[in-house]
Amino acid sequence: MAGDDIERRRLQMLIEQYLETRKRRHDFVSIANAELAIKAVMPHCPVSSAALAEMIAAGAVTYGLGVLFDARKTEGELPVV
């Protein structure tokens, strides 16, 4: 499924762009704020909220940023830890 691969790569690029911009002024990233910003650009995100939170957190660590695990949980969704 080439379309899915393209969407996931685009998502990864958006996350990297967000984190690069964020690290210029701050030393941490809020999962909730990052999700909102990314979903504003990509409303039909190809991964679940939990997977997106994991991608953001992993990227933040790579960029040397702290992570604020404040993601909003939908009913029935397990907390991200």
HTML snippet that shows the backbone in 3Dmol.js (N, CA, C, O; Angstrom):
<script src="https://3Dmol.org/build/3Dmol-min.js"></script>
<div id="view" style="width:600px;height:400px;position:relative"></div>
<script>
const pdb = `
ATOM      1  N   MET A   1       0.828  -1.180   0.000  1.00  0.00           N
ATOM      2  CA  MET A   1       0.000   0.000   0.000  1.00  0.00           C
ATOM      3  C   MET A   1       0.877   1.250   0.000  1.00  0.00           C
ATOM      4  O   MET A   1       1.248   1.761   1.057  1.00  0.00           O
ATOM      5  N   ALA A   2       1.194   1.720  -1.165  1.00  0.00           N
ATOM      6  CA  ALA A   2       2.071   2.879  -1.306  1.00  0.00           C
ATOM      7  C   ALA A   2       1.443   4.131  -0.711  1.00  0.00           C
ATOM      8  O   ALA A   2       2.151   4.973  -0.157  1.00  0.00           O
ATOM      9  N   GLY A   3       0.129   4.266  -0.816  1.00  0.00           N
ATOM     10  CA  GLY A   3      -0.558   5.436  -0.262  1.00  0.00           C
ATOM     11  C   GLY A   3      -0.378   5.558   1.237  1.00  0.00           C
ATOM     12  O   GLY A   3      -0.155   6.652   1.754  1.00  0.00           O
ATOM     13  N   ASP A   4      -0.477   4.422   1.945  1.00  0.00           N
ATOM     14  CA  ASP A   4      -0.285   4.426   3.398  1.00  0.00           C
ATOM     15  C   ASP A   4       1.144   4.799   3.760  1.00  0.00           C
ATOM     16  O   ASP A   4       1.378   5.547   4.710  1.00  0.00           O
ATOM     17  N   ASP A   5       2.099   4.275   3.000  1.00  0.00           N
ATOM     18  CA  ASP A   5       3.505   4.593   3.255  1.00  0.00           C
ATOM     19  C   ASP A   5       3.772   6.082   3.062  1.00  0.00           C
ATOM     20  O   ASP A   5       4.510   6.692   3.835  1.00  0.00           O
ATOM     21  N   ILE A   6       3.178   6.653   2.044  1.00  0.00           N
ATOM     22  CA  ILE A   6       3.353   8.083   1.778  1.00  0.00           C
ATOM     23  C   ILE A   6       2.758   8.906   2.915  1.00  0.00           C
ATOM     24  O   ILE A   6       3.373   9.869   3.374  1.00  0.00           O
ATOM     25  N   GLU A   7       1.569   8.533   3.369  1.00  0.00           N
ATOM     26  CA  GLU A   7       0.926   9.264   4.464  1.00  0.00           C
ATOM     27  C   GLU A   7       1.727   9.154   5.759  1.00  0.00           C
ATOM     28  O   GLU A   7       1.863  10.135   6.489  1.00  0.00           O
ATOM     29  N   ARG A   8       2.250   7.977   6.043  1.00  0.00           N
ATOM     30  CA  ARG A   8       3.063   7.795   7.260  1.00  0.00           C
ATOM     31  C   ARG A   8       4.359   8.594   7.176  1.00  0.00           C
ATOM     32  O   ARG A   8       4.797   9.171   8.171  1.00  0.00           O
ATOM     33  N   ARG A   9       4.971   8.632   5.998  1.00  0.00           N
ATOM     34  CA  ARG A   9       6.200   9.419   5.825  1.00  0.00           C
ATOM     35  C   ARG A   9       5.893  10.906   5.976  1.00  0.00           C
ATOM     36  O   ARG A   9       6.661  11.644   6.593  1.00  0.00           O
ATOM     37  N   ARG A  10       4.781  11.336   5.418  1.00  0.00           N
ATOM     38  CA  ARG A  10       4.373  12.734   5.560  1.00  0.00           C
ATOM     39  C   ARG A  10       4.141  13.066   7.031  1.00  0.00           C
ATOM     40  O   ARG A  10       4.538  14.132   7.501  1.00  0.00           O
ATOM     41  N   LEU A  11       3.505  12.159   7.748  1.00  0.00           N
ATOM     42  CA  LEU A  11       3.272  12.353   9.176  1.00  0.00           C
ATOM     43  C   LEU A  11       4.601  12.467   9.918  1.00  0.00           C
ATOM     44  O   LEU A  11       4.770  13.353  10.755  1.00  0.00           O
ATOM     45  N   GLN A  12       5.534  11.581   9.618  1.00  0.00           N
ATOM     46  CA  GLN A  12       6.846  11.628  10.273  1.00  0.00           C
ATOM     47  C   GLN A  12       7.544  12.958   9.993  1.00  0.00           C
ATOM     48  O   GLN A  12       8.179  13.525  10.882  1.00  0.00           O
ATOM     49  N   MET A  13       7.431  13.449   8.778  1.00  0.00           N
ATOM     50  CA  MET A  13       8.036  14.734   8.421  1.00  0.00           C
ATOM     51  C   MET A  13       7.383  15.881   9.187  1.00  0.00           C
ATOM     52  O   MET A  13       8.071  16.799   9.632  1.00  0.00           O
ATOM     53  N   LEU A  14       6.064  15.833   9.344  1.00  0.00           N
ATOM     54  CA  LEU A  14       5.363  16.867  10.113  1.00  0.00           C
ATOM     55  C   LEU A  14       5.807  16.862  11.571  1.00  0.00           C
ATOM     56  O   LEU A  14       6.012  17.920  12.166  1.00  0.00           O
ATOM     57  N   ILE A  15       5.953  15.682  12.137  1.00  0.00           N
ATOM     58  CA  ILE A  15       6.407  15.569  13.526  1.00  0.00           C
ATOM     59  C   ILE A  15       7.807  16.162  13.660  1.00  0.00           C
ATOM     60  O   ILE A  15       8.069  16.938  14.578  1.00  0.00           O
ATOM     61  N   GLU A  16       8.700  15.800  12.752  1.00  0.00           N
ATOM     62  CA  GLU A  16      10.068  16.315  12.795  1.00  0.00           C
ATOM     63  C   GLU A  16      10.093  17.832  12.657  1.00  0.00           C
ATOM     64  O   GLU A  16      10.844  18.510  13.358  1.00  0.00           O
ATOM     65  N   GLN A  17       9.280  18.359  11.760  1.00  0.00           N
ATOM     66  CA  GLN A  17       9.194  19.807  11.560  1.00  0.00           C
ATOM     67  C   GLN A  17       8.708  20.495  12.829  1.00  0.00           C
ATOM     68  O   GLN A  17       9.267  21.509  13.245  1.00  0.00           O
ATOM     69  N   TYR A  18       7.670  19.944  13.441  1.00  0.00           N
ATOM     70  CA  TYR A  18       7.125  20.509  14.675  1.00  0.00           C
ATOM     71  C   TYR A  18       8.190  20.515  15.768  1.00  0.00           C
ATOM     72  O   TYR A  18       8.376  21.521  16.452  1.00  0.00           O
ATOM     73  N   LEU A  19       8.883  19.404  15.930  1.00  0.00           N
ATOM     74  CA  LEU A  19       9.887  19.289  16.988  1.00  0.00           C
ATOM     75  C   LEU A  19      11.073  20.212  16.741  1.00  0.00           C
ATOM     76  O   LEU A  19      11.604  20.804  17.681  1.00  0.00           O
ATOM     77  N   GLU A  20      11.485  20.338  15.504  1.00  0.00           N
ATOM     78  CA  GLU A  20      12.598  21.234  15.164  1.00  0.00           C
ATOM     79  C   GLU A  20      12.238  22.680  15.508  1.00  0.00           C
ATOM     80  O   GLU A  20      13.054  23.413  16.065  1.00  0.00           O
ATOM     81  N   THR A  21      11.030  23.075  15.177  1.00  0.00           N
ATOM     82  CA  THR A  21      10.569  24.423  15.498  1.00  0.00           C
ATOM     83  C   THR A  21      10.445  24.604  17.002  1.00  0.00           C
ATOM     84  O   THR A  21      10.838  25.637  17.543  1.00  0.00           O
ATOM     85  N   ARG A  22       9.909  23.618  17.663  1.00  0.00           N
ATOM     86  CA  ARG A  22       9.690  23.681  19.111  1.00  0.00           C
ATOM     87  C   ARG A  22      11.007  23.806  19.882  1.00  0.00           C
ATOM     88  O   ARG A  22      11.088  24.550  20.859  1.00  0.00           O
ATOM     89  N   LYS A  23      12.026  23.085  19.446  1.00  0.00           N
ATOM     90  CA  LYS A  23      13.274  23.066  20.215  1.00  0.00           C
ATOM     91  C   LYS A  23      14.035  24.389  20.139  1.00  0.00           C
ATOM     92  O   LYS A  23      14.944  24.623  20.936  1.00  0.00           O
ATOM     93  N   ARG A  24      13.682  25.240  19.209  1.00  0.00           N
ATOM     94  CA  ARG A  24      14.348  26.540  19.111  1.00  0.00           C
ATOM     95  C   ARG A  24      14.017  27.443  20.292  1.00  0.00           C
ATOM     96  O   ARG A  24      14.815  28.307  20.657  1.00  0.00           O
ATOM     97  N   ARG A  25      12.844  27.250  20.891  1.00  0.00           N
ATOM     98  CA  ARG A  25      12.410  28.142  21.972  1.00  0.00           C
ATOM     99  C   ARG A  25      12.109  27.445  23.287  1.00  0.00           C
ATOM    100  O   ARG A  25      12.010  28.099  24.325  1.00  0.00           O
ATOM    101  N   HIS A  26      11.966  26.144  23.258  1.00  0.00           N
ATOM    102  CA  HIS A  26      11.558  25.413  24.460  1.00  0.00           C
ATOM    103  C   HIS A  26      12.409  24.164  24.641  1.00  0.00           C
ATOM    104  O   HIS A  26      13.055  23.696  23.704  1.00  0.00           O
ATOM    105  N   ASP A  27      12.399  23.633  25.858  1.00  0.00           N
ATOM    106  CA  ASP A  27      13.167  22.417  26.111  1.00  0.00           C
ATOM    107  C   ASP A  27      12.266  21.212  26.376  1.00  0.00           C
ATOM    108  O   ASP A  27      12.737  20.172  26.836  1.00  0.00           O
ATOM    109  N   PHE A  28      10.975  21.352  26.088  1.00  0.00           N
ATOM    110  CA  PHE A  28      10.042  20.235  26.237  1.00  0.00           C
ATOM    111  C   PHE A  28       8.964  20.339  25.172  1.00  0.00           C
ATOM    112  O   PHE A  28       8.810  21.372  24.519  1.00  0.00           O
ATOM    113  N   VAL A  29       8.228  19.263  25.010  1.00  0.00           N
ATOM    114  CA  VAL A  29       7.110  19.246  24.072  1.00  0.00           C
ATOM    115  C   VAL A  29       5.891  18.658  24.778  1.00  0.00           C
ATOM    116  O   VAL A  29       5.996  17.667  25.501  1.00  0.00           O
ATOM    117  N   SER A  30       4.745  19.277  24.558  1.00  0.00           N
ATOM    118  CA  SER A  30       3.469  18.788  25.071  1.00  0.00           C
ATOM    119  C   SER A  30       2.864  17.865  24.014  1.00  0.00           C
ATOM    120  O   SER A  30       2.681  18.263  22.864  1.00  0.00           O
ATOM    121  N   ILE A  31       2.559  16.647  24.408  1.00  0.00           N
ATOM    122  CA  ILE A  31       1.946  15.699  23.470  1.00  0.00           C
ATOM    123  C   ILE A  31       0.614  16.257  22.960  1.00  0.00           C
ATOM    124  O   ILE A  31       0.326  16.173  21.766  1.00  0.00           O
ATOM    125  N   ALA A  32      -0.195  16.823  23.851  1.00  0.00           N
ATOM    126  CA  ALA A  32      -1.509  17.351  23.452  1.00  0.00           C
ATOM    127  C   ALA A  32      -1.367  18.479  22.435  1.00  0.00           C
ATOM    128  O   ALA A  32      -2.076  18.497  21.429  1.00  0.00           O
ATOM    129  N   ASN A  33      -0.459  19.418  22.687  1.00  0.00           N
ATOM    130  CA  ASN A  33      -0.272  20.534  21.753  1.00  0.00           C
ATOM    131  C   ASN A  33       0.291  20.066  20.422  1.00  0.00           C
ATOM    132  O   ASN A  33      -0.104  20.559  19.365  1.00  0.00           O
ATOM    133  N   ALA A  34       1.213  19.116  20.473  1.00  0.00           N
ATOM    134  CA  ALA A  34       1.783  18.582  19.236  1.00  0.00           C
ATOM    135  C   ALA A  34       0.703  17.875  18.414  1.00  0.00           C
ATOM    136  O   ALA A  34       0.637  18.043  17.196  1.00  0.00           O
ATOM    137  N   GLU A  35      -0.137  17.090  19.078  1.00  0.00           N
ATOM    138  CA  GLU A  35      -1.233  16.404  18.370  1.00  0.00           C
ATOM    139  C   GLU A  35      -2.159  17.407  17.699  1.00  0.00           C
ATOM    140  O   GLU A  35      -2.539  17.229  16.541  1.00  0.00           O
ATOM    141  N   LEU A  36      -2.522  18.458  18.424  1.00  0.00           N
ATOM    142  CA  LEU A  36      -3.412  19.476  17.855  1.00  0.00           C
ATOM    143  C   LEU A  36      -2.790  20.126  16.627  1.00  0.00           C
ATOM    144  O   LEU A  36      -3.453  20.293  15.603  1.00  0.00           O
ATOM    145  N   ALA A  37      -1.525  20.489  16.729  1.00  0.00           N
ATOM    146  CA  ALA A  37      -0.843  21.142  15.610  1.00  0.00           C
ATOM    147  C   ALA A  37      -0.740  20.213  14.403  1.00  0.00           C
ATOM    148  O   ALA A  37      -0.979  20.629  13.269  1.00  0.00           O
ATOM    149  N   ILE A  38      -0.388  18.975  14.648  1.00  0.00           N
ATOM    150  CA  ILE A  38      -0.220  18.018  13.553  1.00  0.00           C
ATOM    151  C   ILE A  38      -1.560  17.684  12.911  1.00  0.00           C
ATOM    152  O   ILE A  38      -1.658  17.593  11.688  1.00  0.00           O
ATOM    153  N   LYS A  39      -2.591  17.500  13.730  1.00  0.00           N
ATOM    154  CA  LYS A  39      -3.912  17.169  13.179  1.00  0.00           C
ATOM    155  C   LYS A  39      -4.564  18.363  12.488  1.00  0.00           C
ATOM    156  O   LYS A  39      -5.480  18.180  11.687  1.00  0.00           O
ATOM    157  N   ALA A  40      -4.111  19.581  12.781  1.00  0.00           N
ATOM    158  CA  ALA A  40      -4.607  20.753  12.058  1.00  0.00           C
ATOM    159  C   ALA A  40      -4.119  20.716  10.610  1.00  0.00           C
ATOM    160  O   ALA A  40      -4.829  21.136   9.696  1.00  0.00           O
ATOM    161  N   VAL A  41      -2.912  20.215  10.412  1.00  0.00           N
ATOM    162  CA  VAL A  41      -2.339  20.113   9.075  1.00  0.00           C
ATOM    163  C   VAL A  41      -2.751  18.811   8.397  1.00  0.00           C
ATOM    164  O   VAL A  41      -2.933  18.768   7.180  1.00  0.00           O
ATOM    165  N   MET A  42      -2.898  17.752   9.189  1.00  0.00           N
ATOM    166  CA  MET A  42      -3.237  16.429   8.663  1.00  0.00           C
ATOM    167  C   MET A  42      -4.441  15.884   9.431  1.00  0.00           C
ATOM    168  O   MET A  42      -4.281  15.042  10.315  1.00  0.00           O
ATOM    169  N   PRO A  43      -5.652  16.361   9.096  1.00  0.00           N
ATOM    170  CA  PRO A  43      -6.837  15.954   9.861  1.00  0.00           C
ATOM    171  C   PRO A  43      -7.142  14.457   9.798  1.00  0.00           C
ATOM    172  O   PRO A  43      -7.718  13.909  10.737  1.00  0.00           O
ATOM    173  N   HIS A  44      -6.770  13.798   8.721  1.00  0.00           N
ATOM    174  CA  HIS A  44      -7.007  12.355   8.596  1.00  0.00           C
ATOM    175  C   HIS A  44      -5.695  11.625   8.855  1.00  0.00           C
ATOM    176  O   HIS A  44      -5.093  11.037   7.957  1.00  0.00           O
ATOM    177  N   CYS A  45      -5.282  11.684  10.098  1.00  0.00           N
ATOM    178  CA  CYS A  45      -4.015  11.091  10.522  1.00  0.00           C
ATOM    179  C   CYS A  45      -4.058   9.577  10.300  1.00  0.00           C
ATOM    180  O   CYS A  45      -5.031   8.929  10.684  1.00  0.00           O
ATOM    181  N   PRO A  46      -3.016   9.004   9.685  1.00  0.00           N
ATOM    182  CA  PRO A  46      -3.037   7.577   9.358  1.00  0.00           C
ATOM    183  C   PRO A  46      -2.775   6.638  10.535  1.00  0.00           C
ATOM    184  O   PRO A  46      -2.786   5.420  10.358  1.00  0.00           O
ATOM    185  N   VAL A  47      -2.540   7.179  11.732  1.00  0.00           N
ATOM    186  CA  VAL A  47      -2.283   6.337  12.906  1.00  0.00           C
ATOM    187  C   VAL A  47      -3.224   6.741  14.039  1.00  0.00           C
ATOM    188  O   VAL A  47      -3.808   7.824  14.013  1.00  0.00           O
ATOM    189  N   SER A  48      -3.364   5.877  15.018  1.00  0.00           N
ATOM    190  CA  SER A  48      -4.213   6.170  16.178  1.00  0.00           C
ATOM    191  C   SER A  48      -3.585   7.268  17.026  1.00  0.00           C
ATOM    192  O   SER A  48      -2.408   7.591  16.865  1.00  0.00           O
ATOM    193  N   SER A  49      -4.370   7.835  17.922  1.00  0.00           N
ATOM    194  CA  SER A  49      -3.858   8.871  18.826  1.00  0.00           C
ATOM    195  C   SER A  49      -2.720   8.342  19.688  1.00  0.00           C
ATOM    196  O   SER A  49      -1.739   9.044  19.930  1.00  0.00           O
ATOM    197  N   ALA A  50      -2.855   7.103  20.149  1.00  0.00           N
ATOM    198  CA  ALA A  50      -1.801   6.508  20.981  1.00  0.00           C
ATOM    199  C   ALA A  50      -0.511   6.342  20.183  1.00  0.00           C
ATOM    200  O   ALA A  50       0.575   6.625  20.688  1.00  0.00           O
ATOM    201  N   ALA A  51      -0.630   5.885  18.947  1.00  0.00           N
ATOM    202  CA  ALA A  51       0.556   5.713  18.097  1.00  0.00           C
ATOM    203  C   ALA A  51       1.187   7.062  17.775  1.00  0.00           C
ATOM    204  O   ALA A  51       2.411   7.187  17.737  1.00  0.00           O
ATOM    205  N   LEU A  52       0.352   8.069  17.543  1.00  0.00           N
ATOM    206  CA  LEU A  52       0.858   9.414  17.275  1.00  0.00           C
ATOM    207  C   LEU A  52       1.612   9.943  18.488  1.00  0.00           C
ATOM    208  O   LEU A  52       2.689  10.523  18.349  1.00  0.00           O
ATOM    209  N   ALA A  53       1.052   9.746  19.671  1.00  0.00           N
ATOM    210  CA  ALA A  53       1.715  10.188  20.903  1.00  0.00           C
ATOM    211  C   ALA A  53       3.073   9.507  21.058  1.00  0.00           C
ATOM    212  O   ALA A  53       4.047  10.145  21.457  1.00  0.00           O
ATOM    213  N   GLU A  54       3.137   8.221  20.745  1.00  0.00           N
ATOM    214  CA  GLU A  54       4.413   7.493  20.826  1.00  0.00           C
ATOM    215  C   GLU A  54       5.423   8.039  19.826  1.00  0.00           C
ATOM    216  O   GLU A  54       6.605   8.173  20.143  1.00  0.00           O
ATOM    217  N   MET A  55       4.961   8.354  18.623  1.00  0.00           N
ATOM    218  CA  MET A  55       5.857   8.901  17.606  1.00  0.00           C
ATOM    219  C   MET A  55       6.396  10.264  18.027  1.00  0.00           C
ATOM    220  O   MET A  55       7.577  10.558  17.842  1.00  0.00           O
ATOM    221  N   ILE A  56       5.521  11.092  18.595  1.00  0.00           N
ATOM    222  CA  ILE A  56       5.933  12.420  19.052  1.00  0.00           C
ATOM    223  C   ILE A  56       6.946  12.293  20.186  1.00  0.00           C
ATOM    224  O   ILE A  56       7.979  12.963  20.180  1.00  0.00           O
ATOM    225  N   ALA A  57       6.649  11.435  21.154  1.00  0.00           N
ATOM    226  CA  ALA A  57       7.548  11.252  22.302  1.00  0.00           C
ATOM    227  C   ALA A  57       8.911  10.727  21.857  1.00  0.00           C
ATOM    228  O   ALA A  57       9.942  11.215  22.318  1.00  0.00           O
ATOM    229  N   ALA A  58       8.924   9.746  20.973  1.00  0.00           N
ATOM    230  CA  ALA A  58      10.193   9.193  20.484  1.00  0.00           C
ATOM    231  C   ALA A  58      10.995  10.257  19.744  1.00  0.00           C
ATOM    232  O   ALA A  58      12.210  10.359  19.908  1.00  0.00           O
ATOM    233  N   GLY A  59      10.309  11.040  18.938  1.00  0.00           N
ATOM    234  CA  GLY A  59      10.988  12.114  18.215  1.00  0.00           C
ATOM    235  C   GLY A  59      11.525  13.178  19.151  1.00  0.00           C
ATOM    236  O   GLY A  59      12.623  13.695  18.950  1.00  0.00           O
ATOM    237  N   ALA A  60      10.750  13.504  20.176  1.00  0.00           N
ATOM    238  CA  ALA A  60      11.177  14.520  21.142  1.00  0.00           C
ATOM    239  C   ALA A  60      12.460  14.096  21.840  1.00  0.00           C
ATOM    240  O   ALA A  60      13.366  14.907  22.030  1.00  0.00           O
ATOM    241  N   VAL A  61      12.537  12.841  22.217  1.00  0.00           N
ATOM    242  CA  VAL A  61      13.745  12.327  22.876  1.00  0.00           C
ATOM    243  C   VAL A  61      14.934  12.432  21.921  1.00  0.00           C
ATOM    244  O   VAL A  61      16.029  12.816  22.330  1.00  0.00           O
ATOM    245  N   THR A  62      14.719  12.093  20.661  1.00  0.00           N
ATOM    246  CA  THR A  62      15.777  12.197  19.653  1.00  0.00           C
ATOM    247  C   THR A  62      16.274  13.636  19.524  1.00  0.00           C
ATOM    248  O   THR A  62      17.466  13.872  19.322  1.00  0.00           O
ATOM    249  N   TYR A  63      15.359  14.592  19.641  1.00  0.00           N
ATOM    250  CA  TYR A  63      15.709  16.006  19.536  1.00  0.00           C
ATOM    251  C   TYR A  63      16.194  16.591  20.862  1.00  0.00           C
ATOM    252  O   TYR A  63      16.491  17.783  20.941  1.00  0.00           O
ATOM    253  N   GLY A  64      16.276  15.771  21.888  1.00  0.00           N
ATOM    254  CA  GLY A  64      16.761  16.242  23.182  1.00  0.00           C
ATOM    255  C   GLY A  64      15.743  17.051  23.965  1.00  0.00           C
ATOM    256  O   GLY A  64      16.111  17.845  24.830  1.00  0.00           O
ATOM    257  N   LEU A  65      14.471  16.856  23.670  1.00  0.00           N
ATOM    258  CA  LEU A  65      13.395  17.574  24.351  1.00  0.00           C
ATOM    259  C   LEU A  65      12.763  16.701  25.424  1.00  0.00           C
ATOM    260  O   LEU A  65      12.680  15.481  25.279  1.00  0.00           O
ATOM    261  N   GLY A  66      12.318  17.337  26.501  1.00  0.00           N
ATOM    262  CA  GLY A  66      11.526  16.643  27.493  1.00  0.00           C
ATOM    263  C   GLY A  66      10.125  16.427  26.943  1.00  0.00           C
ATOM    264  O   GLY A  66       9.724  17.087  25.985  1.00  0.00           O
ATOM    265  N   VAL A  67       9.386  15.516  27.539  1.00  0.00           N
ATOM    266  CA  VAL A  67       8.047  15.188  27.043  1.00  0.00           C
ATOM    267  C   VAL A  67       7.027  15.370  28.153  1.00  0.00           C
ATOM    268  O   VAL A  67       7.166  14.802  29.237  1.00  0.00           O
ATOM    269  N   LEU A  68       6.002  16.166  27.878  1.00  0.00           N
ATOM    270  CA  LEU A  68       4.879  16.339  28.790  1.00  0.00           C
ATOM    271  C   LEU A  68       3.762  15.422  28.288  1.00  0.00           C
ATOM    272  O   LEU A  68       3.146  15.695  27.257  1.00  0.00           O
ATOM    273  N   PHE A  69       3.506  14.341  29.014  1.00  0.00           N
ATOM    274  CA  PHE A  69       2.497  13.360  28.609  1.00  0.00           C
ATOM    275  C   PHE A  69       1.114  13.833  29.061  1.00  0.00           C
ATOM    276  O   PHE A  69       0.585  13.375  30.074  1.00  0.00           O
ATOM    277  N   ASP A  70       0.547  14.749  28.296  1.00  0.00           N
ATOM    278  CA  ASP A  70      -0.738  15.345  28.645  1.00  0.00           C
ATOM    279  C   ASP A  70      -1.795  15.089  27.574  1.00  0.00           C
ATOM    280  O   ASP A  70      -2.767  15.837  27.468  1.00  0.00           O
ATOM    281  N   ALA A  71      -1.610  14.048  26.791  1.00  0.00           N
ATOM    282  CA  ALA A  71      -2.542  13.747  25.703  1.00  0.00           C
ATOM    283  C   ALA A  71      -3.937  13.504  26.249  1.00  0.00           C
ATOM    284  O   ALA A  71      -4.113  12.877  27.293  1.00  0.00           O
ATOM    285  N   ARG A  72      -4.918  14.008  25.527  1.00  0.00           N
ATOM    286  CA  ARG A  72      -6.316  13.785  25.909  1.00  0.00           C
ATOM    287  C   ARG A  72      -6.694  12.367  25.507  1.00  0.00           C
ATOM    288  O   ARG A  72      -6.370  11.912  24.410  1.00  0.00           O
ATOM    289  N   LYS A  73      -7.372  11.688  26.394  1.00  0.00           N
ATOM    290  CA  LYS A  73      -7.761  10.307  26.116  1.00  0.00           C
ATOM    291  C   LYS A  73      -9.235  10.254  25.729  1.00  0.00           C
ATOM    292  O   LYS A  73     -10.072  10.923  26.335  1.00  0.00           O
ATOM    293  N   THR A  74      -9.538   9.462  24.725  1.00  0.00           N
ATOM    294  CA  THR A  74     -10.932   9.258  24.372  1.00  0.00           C
ATOM    295  C   THR A  74     -11.461   8.107  25.203  1.00  0.00           C
ATOM    296  O   THR A  74     -10.690   7.298  25.719  1.00  0.00           O
ATOM    297  N   GLU A  75     -12.761   8.033  25.332  1.00  0.00           N
ATOM    298  CA  GLU A  75     -13.368   6.980  26.138  1.00  0.00           C
ATOM    299  C   GLU A  75     -12.981   5.614  25.589  1.00  0.00           C
ATOM    300  O   GLU A  75     -13.070   5.368  24.386  1.00  0.00           O
ATOM    301  N   GLY A  76     -12.555   4.735  26.476  1.00  0.00           N
ATOM    302  CA  GLY A  76     -12.173   3.397  26.080  1.00  0.00           C
ATOM    303  C   GLY A  76     -10.726   3.267  25.648  1.00  0.00           C
ATOM    304  O   GLY A  76     -10.249   2.158  25.406  1.00  0.00           O
ATOM    305  N   GLU A  77     -10.023   4.379  25.548  1.00  0.00           N
ATOM    306  CA  GLU A  77      -8.622   4.336  25.141  1.00  0.00           C
ATOM    307  C   GLU A  77      -7.741   4.213  26.369  1.00  0.00           C
ATOM    308  O   GLU A  77      -7.963   4.893  27.371  1.00  0.00           O
ATOM    309  N   LEU A  78      -6.759   3.362  26.293  1.00  0.00           N
ATOM    310  CA  LEU A  78      -5.841   3.190  27.411  1.00  0.00           C
ATOM    311  C   LEU A  78      -4.922   4.397  27.512  1.00  0.00           C
ATOM    312  O   LEU A  78      -4.585   4.998  26.492  1.00  0.00           O
ATOM    313  N   PRO A  79      -4.513   4.760  28.717  1.00  0.00           N
ATOM    314  CA  PRO A  79      -3.614   5.904  28.859  1.00  0.00           C
ATOM    315  C   PRO A  79      -2.252   5.618  28.233  1.00  0.00           C
ATOM    316  O   PRO A  79      -1.778   4.482  28.228  1.00  0.00           O
ATOM    317  N   VAL A  80      -1.643   6.661  27.713  1.00  0.00           N
ATOM    318  CA  VAL A  80      -0.304   6.551  27.150  1.00  0.00           C
ATOM    319  C   VAL A  80       0.683   6.718  28.282  1.00  0.00           C
ATOM    320  O   VAL A  80       0.662   7.734  28.977  1.00  0.00           O
ATOM    321  N   VAL A  81       1.558   5.727  28.481  1.00  0.00           N
ATOM    322  CA  VAL A  81       2.568   5.806  29.546  1.00  0.00           C
ATOM    323  C   VAL A  81       3.949   5.640  28.987  1.00  0.00           C
ATOM    324  O   VAL A  81       4.927   5.678  29.734  1.00  0.00           O
TER     325      VAL A  81
END
`;
const viewer = $3Dmol.createViewer("view");
viewer.addModel(pdb, "pdb");
viewer.setStyle({}, {cartoon: {color: "spectrum"}});
viewer.zoomTo();
viewer.render();
</script>
